[in-house]
Amino acid sequence: MEVIITTRIALVGGGATGIGYAAAEHLARAGHRVVITGRRAERVEAAASRLRDLTGATVDGLVSDVADPDSAETTVGAVGALDVLVLNAGGPPPGRILDLDDKRWYEAFQLLLLGPLRLARLVLPGMAERGFGRVVFVTSAAVRQPQPDLAASVVLRSAVTAAAKLLSKEFAAAGVTVNCVAPGATATERRQQILDSRAQAAGRTYSEIDTEDAASIPAGRAGEPAEIGAAVAFLASAAASYVNGTVLTVDGGRTETI
């Protein structure tokens, strides 16, 4: 008799706020058991509680810092076998490429590239053995349309995109897909930090920079985290079984390249 799996387990990085929280909510509403991670215990537990109340799903919180080299094994050991892995982390502070010293490059390297790959290395083989898996890297539309003051994010998320492409080819035959979601301007704390930095550098107000930024988007506004979360949840679904090794850009039409 065939065993039908009705509940899949999803681990969502940075799940206490912003895009990670939105992705966790979509996955919970789709019937997943969700574990969200983050660095601050109070925020993680509060977010997990809100998600349980909103969705009625099983949602747990786990304190974990993806940039900590020792965190991956502890995290995977605490959660167990995973069906869905959403690799999402907040971006490093804004800065132009020659303004970043070695320390800032190293910190960004751990956060955006090495940390996510440690988790993928631990999780993907098990997914392949079980014949199902979804890995979604949350990157940035700036990979395709670089922004000078987001140098660390542009460079390292470009490396993540290449890594995801390689992984997608290695595990496809085992029922595992690996994709990227590349958000554009999204109404999160991260966007506010970036626009604050630009306003200070230009000696202008946040409101002015915000208005100009929104005007550069064909949709005329920043995206909502829920709109990014919906894209993540789609790629994590069974319906997306033939979508593999791609970058789904969710940016209101801002990216100019085809």
ZAVEX-578701 format. One line per 3 residues: number of its first residue (from 1); their letters; for each residue z, y, x of C-alpha. Coordinates in Angstrom, 2 decimals. Each point is the difference from the previous one (the first is absolute). Layout:
N
NUM = A = Z Y X; ...
***
This chain:
258
1 = MEV = 0.00 0.00 0.00; -1.00 3.39 1.39; 2.83 2.43 0.59
4 = IIT = -0.79 3.45 -1.37; 1.67 2.84 1.84; 0.99 2.75 -2.40
7 = TRI = 2.02 2.18 2.34; -1.09 1.15 3.44; 2.21 1.67 2.56
10 = ALV = -1.04 3.38 1.39; 1.52 1.94 2.88; -0.69 3.74 -0.08
13 = GGG = 0.77 2.18 3.00; 1.25 3.52 -0.59; 0.68 -0.95 -3.59
16 = ATG = 2.77 2.49 -0.73; -2.30 3.00 -0.48; -3.56 1.18 -0.39
19 = IGY = -2.91 -2.39 0.28; 2.18 -2.97 0.89; 2.15 0.50 -3.08
22 = AAA = -3.08 0.36 -2.20; -1.54 -3.17 1.43; 3.25 -1.87 -0.57
25 = EHL = 0.10 1.16 -3.62; -3.57 -1.15 -0.66; 0.68 -3.38 1.60
28 = ARA = 3.22 -0.43 -1.96; -1.77 0.80 -3.26; -2.64 -2.59 0.91
31 = GHR = 2.70 -2.66 0.13; 0.80 -0.19 3.68; 3.45 -0.40 1.41
34 = VVI = 0.15 3.05 2.29; 2.03 0.76 3.10; -0.13 3.61 1.20
37 = TGR = 1.01 1.06 3.48; 1.05 3.27 1.57; 2.30 1.42 2.62
40 = RAE = 2.62 1.61 -2.24; 2.21 -2.38 -1.95; 0.92 2.42 -2.78
43 = RVE = -3.60 0.97 -0.72; -1.21 -3.59 0.11; 2.67 -1.28 -2.36
46 = AAA = -0.45 2.92 -2.40; -3.75 -0.57 -0.09; 0.39 -3.74 -0.57
49 = SRL = 2.38 0.71 -2.88; -2.43 2.47 -1.60; -2.86 -2.47 0.32
52 = RDL = 2.03 -2.76 -1.64; 0.84 2.31 -2.90; -3.61 1.19 -0.37
55 = TGA = -1.75 -3.34 0.23; 2.50 -2.69 -0.88; -1.18 -1.88 3.07
58 = TVD = 2.00 -1.43 2.88; 0.06 2.72 2.65; 2.16 -0.18 3.10
61 = GLV = 0.61 2.52 2.75; 0.19 -0.77 3.69; 0.89 2.42 2.78
64 = SDV = -2.63 -0.35 2.73; -1.68 2.30 2.50; -3.55 -1.16 0.73
67 = ADP = 0.05 1.94 3.29; 2.95 -2.05 1.27; -1.33 -2.91 2.10
70 = DSA = 2.82 -2.24 -1.25; -0.50 0.68 -3.70; -3.02 -2.18 -0.83
73 = ETT = 1.63 -3.40 0.50; 3.14 1.10 -1.81; -1.99 1.36 -2.92
76 = VGA = -2.23 -3.03 -0.45; 2.97 -2.32 0.47; 1.89 1.78 -2.77
79 = VGA = -2.89 -0.05 -2.47; -1.54 -3.39 0.68; -3.54 -1.08 -0.87
82 = LDV = -2.15 2.95 -1.05; -3.10 0.17 -2.15; -0.66 3.73 0.30
85 = LVL = 0.72 2.27 2.97; -0.46 3.74 -0.41; 0.18 1.67 3.39
88 = NAG = 0.89 3.58 -0.77; 1.92 2.44 2.19; 0.47 3.74 0.08
91 = GPP = -2.16 1.86 2.45; 1.17 1.56 3.27; 0.60 3.77 0.16
94 = PGR = -3.14 2.15 0.07; -1.40 0.93 3.39; -3.30 0.53 1.78
97 = ILD = -1.19 -2.62 2.42; 0.80 1.78 3.30; 3.31 1.32 -1.31
100 = LDD = 1.51 -3.48 -0.35; 2.00 -1.27 2.97; 0.42 -3.66 0.96
103 = KRW = 3.21 -0.35 -1.99; -1.63 1.11 -3.24; -3.00 -2.27 0.60
106 = YEA = 2.29 -2.96 0.64; 2.08 0.67 -3.12; -3.15 0.26 -2.12
109 = FQL = -1.37 -3.17 1.63; 3.07 -1.97 -1.02; 0.00 1.42 -3.54
112 = LLL = -3.67 -0.25 -0.89; -1.43 -2.84 2.06; 2.41 -2.33 1.77
115 = GPL = 2.54 -0.17 -2.83; -2.52 -0.93 -2.71; -1.71 -2.51 2.28
118 = RLA = 3.33 -1.71 0.75; 0.47 -0.57 -3.71; -3.58 -1.18 -0.48
121 = RLV = 0.35 -2.43 2.90; 3.03 -1.60 -1.63; -1.34 -0.08 -3.55
124 = LPG = -3.72 -0.82 0.16; 0.21 -3.58 1.30; 2.31 -0.98 -2.87
127 = MAE = -2.31 1.61 -2.53; -2.90 -1.98 1.43; 1.95 -3.27 -0.20
130 = RGF = 0.77 0.63 -3.68; -3.59 1.01 -0.78; 0.71 3.47 -1.36
133 = GRV = 0.89 3.36 1.48; -0.62 3.69 -0.32; 0.60 2.45 2.82
136 = VFV = -0.57 3.69 -0.68; 0.30 2.62 2.73; 0.58 3.50 -1.34
139 = TSA = -1.85 2.26 2.44; -1.55 3.43 -0.58; -3.30 1.60 -0.96
142 = AVR = 0.43 2.00 3.21; -1.23 -3.08 1.86; -3.48 0.68 -1.41
145 = QPQ = 0.29 3.78 -0.07; 2.39 0.91 2.85; 2.37 2.92 -0.35
148 = PDL = 0.87 1.62 3.35; 3.70 0.52 -0.69; 0.51 -3.65 -0.96
151 = AAS = -1.04 -1.41 3.36; 2.45 -2.87 0.30; -0.71 -1.16 -3.53
154 = VVL = -3.77 0.22 0.45; -0.06 -1.88 3.31; 2.48 -2.75 -0.85
157 = RSA = -1.07 -0.57 -3.59; -3.53 -0.39 1.34; 1.35 -2.81 2.17
160 = VTA = 1.75 -1.50 -3.03; -3.29 0.07 -1.91; -1.72 -1.92 2.79
163 = AAK = 2.86 -2.50 0.15; -0.21 -0.55 -3.76; -3.71 -0.70 0.28
166 = LLS = 0.60 -2.64 2.68; 2.78 -1.63 -2.01; -2.13 -0.08 -3.14
169 = KEF = -2.58 -2.18 1.75; 2.55 -2.37 1.50; 1.77 -0.89 -3.25
172 = AAA = -2.64 0.37 -2.73; -0.82 -3.71 -0.25; 3.67 -0.75 -0.69
175 = GVT = 0.15 2.14 -3.15; 1.54 3.01 1.72; -1.45 3.49 -0.19
178 = VNC = 0.81 2.96 2.23; -1.01 3.48 -1.09; 0.88 3.65 0.46
181 = VAP = 0.71 2.70 -2.54; -0.74 3.44 1.44; 1.67 2.76 -2.04
184 = GAT = -1.15 3.58 0.15; 2.28 2.91 -0.82; 2.80 -1.42 -2.11
187 = ATE = 2.95 1.78 -1.60; 2.73 -1.42 2.23; 2.63 1.26 2.42
190 = RRQ = -2.47 -0.74 2.78; -2.60 2.41 -1.40; 2.62 2.70 -0.37
193 = QIL = 1.01 -0.48 3.64; -3.62 0.30 1.15; -0.71 3.10 -2.07
196 = DSR = 3.28 1.61 1.08; -1.02 -0.52 3.63; -3.43 1.52 -0.62
199 = AQA = 1.48 2.98 -1.82; 2.42 0.72 2.84; -2.73 -0.33 2.64
202 = AGR = -2.25 2.40 -1.91; 2.75 2.46 -0.98; -0.82 -0.50 -3.67
205 = TYS = 1.83 -1.24 -3.07; 0.20 -3.59 -1.12; -1.52 0.97 -3.34
208 = EID = -3.09 1.45 1.65; -0.58 -3.08 2.14; 0.65 -2.30 -2.96
211 = TED = -2.53 1.84 -2.15; -2.67 -0.11 2.73; 0.61 -3.67 0.64
214 = AAS = -0.33 -0.90 -3.69; -3.17 2.09 -0.26; -1.61 -2.10 2.75
217 = IPA = 0.35 -3.14 -2.14; -2.78 -0.56 -2.57; 2.61 -1.18 -2.49
220 = GRA = 1.74 3.35 0.48; 3.45 -1.42 0.63; 2.07 -2.28 2.16
223 = GEP = 0.27 -3.60 -1.12; 3.06 -1.49 -1.61; 1.82 -2.84 1.77
226 = AEI = -0.60 -2.17 -3.06; -3.75 0.31 0.52; 0.33 -1.38 3.51
229 = GAA = 2.44 -2.65 -1.16; -2.52 -1.22 -2.56; -2.58 -0.55 2.76
232 = VAF = 2.53 -1.95 2.05; 0.92 -2.16 -2.98; -3.66 -0.76 -0.73
235 = LAS = -0.61 -1.20 3.56; 3.13 -2.13 -0.28; -1.21 -1.67 -3.18
238 = AAA = -1.83 -3.25 -0.58; -2.86 2.06 -1.44; -0.67 1.42 3.47
241 = SYV = -0.51 -3.41 1.60; -3.50 0.90 1.27; 0.96 3.45 1.30
244 = NGT = 0.78 -0.48 3.65; -0.14 2.00 3.21; -0.73 3.27 -1.73
247 = VLT = 1.49 3.49 -0.19; 0.59 1.30 -3.50; 0.07 3.79 0.25
250 = VDG = 2.00 1.70 -2.75; -0.44 3.73 0.60; -1.51 1.70 -3.03
253 = GRT = -3.39 0.11 1.67; 1.01 2.03 3.06; -1.37 -2.25 2.74
256 = ETI = -3.54 1.16 0.71; -1.39 -3.08 1.71; -1.70 -2.69 -2.08
***
